[in-house]
Amino acid sequence: MLERDRIIEIVVAVSTVLLMLGAMIGIGSEYGGDNGALSTEGGEMLVFAIIGFILLLTLVGIALAFVMNEPGDGLEADDSDAQSSV
């Protein structure tokens, strides 16, 4: 059975990918031509959607790193380790 943390990561990843696919489908249906090609404005919207997706995944990754950080993982800042032993 999968751990709770792994299930949360999977759900968040799948939902962000579905959001991106929905945005791409919406852009394609709104700005697509009769011949199946995107208009210039549709291409720009698709580029903005891809940039937004990258930024969204970056923010989600940072948020998950902070939310799912457990004290025993060694990821927290410890003042005694940060200081040099002179």
VENGI-V194695 format. One record per residue. N is the residue number from 1. PHI is phi in radians with two decimals (NA if undefined). PSI is psi in whole degrees, 0 to 359 (999 if undefined). OMEGA is omega in whole degrees, 0 to 359 (none if undefined). Layout:
N,PHI,PSI,OMEGA ; N,PHI,PSI,OMEGA
//
This chain:
1,NA,145,181 ; 2,-1.34,151,177 ; 3,-1.28,161,181 ; 4,-1.07,318,180 ; 5,-1.09,318,181 ; 6,-1.15,321,179 ; 7,-1.14,319,178 ; 8,-1.08,316,179 ; 9,-1.08,319,180 ; 10,-1.14,315,181 ; 11,-1.10,317,180 ; 12,-1.16,317,181 ; 13,-1.13,315,181 ; 14,-1.14,320,181 ; 15,-1.19,324,177 ; 16,-1.22,325,177 ; 17,-1.19,320,177 ; 18,-1.12,324,176 ; 19,-1.09,317,179 ; 20,-1.14,317,178 ; 21,-1.10,320,177 ; 22,-1.10,320,178 ; 23,-1.14,319,180 ; 24,-1.17,320,178 ; 25,-1.15,318,178 ; 26,-1.08,317,178 ; 27,-1.14,318,180 ; 28,-1.13,321,180 ; 29,-1.34,330,181 ; 30,-1.40,318,187 ; 31,-1.91,5,180 ; 32,-1.36,145,179 ; 33,-1.58,181,179 ; 34,-1.20,332,182 ; 35,-1.57,5,177 ; 36,1.56,5,180 ; 37,-1.75,150,177 ; 38,-1.40,149,173 ; 39,-1.33,173,179 ; 40,-1.08,317,179 ; 41,-1.13,323,177 ; 42,-1.14,322,176 ; 43,-1.11,319,177 ; 44,-1.12,318,179 ; 45,-1.11,322,179 ; 46,-1.16,320,177 ; 47,-1.11,316,178 ; 48,-1.11,324,178 ; 49,-1.16,321,179 ; 50,-1.17,317,177 ; 51,-1.09,317,177 ; 52,-1.09,322,178 ; 53,-1.12,319,178 ; 54,-1.12,315,179 ; 55,-1.13,320,179 ; 56,-1.09,315,180 ; 57,-1.15,326,176 ; 58,-1.12,313,180 ; 59,-1.14,320,179 ; 60,-1.14,320,178 ; 61,-1.11,317,178 ; 62,-1.14,317,180 ; 63,-1.10,318,179 ; 64,-1.15,324,180 ; 65,-1.11,321,180 ; 66,-1.35,320,183 ; 67,-1.24,321,186 ; 68,-1.64,7,179 ; 69,-1.24,124,178 ; 70,-1.85,148,184 ; 71,-1.01,331,183 ; 72,-1.48,359,184 ; 73,-1.39,344,182 ; 74,1.42,15,181 ; 75,-1.63,348,182 ; 76,-1.44,156,180 ; 77,-1.39,131,179 ; 78,-2.10,123,185 ; 79,-1.11,326,182 ; 80,-1.22,328,178 ; 81,-1.39,331,183 ; 82,-1.32,334,181 ; 83,-1.47,144,179 ; 84,-1.42,148,180 ; 85,-1.62,95,182 ; 86,-1.82,999,none
//
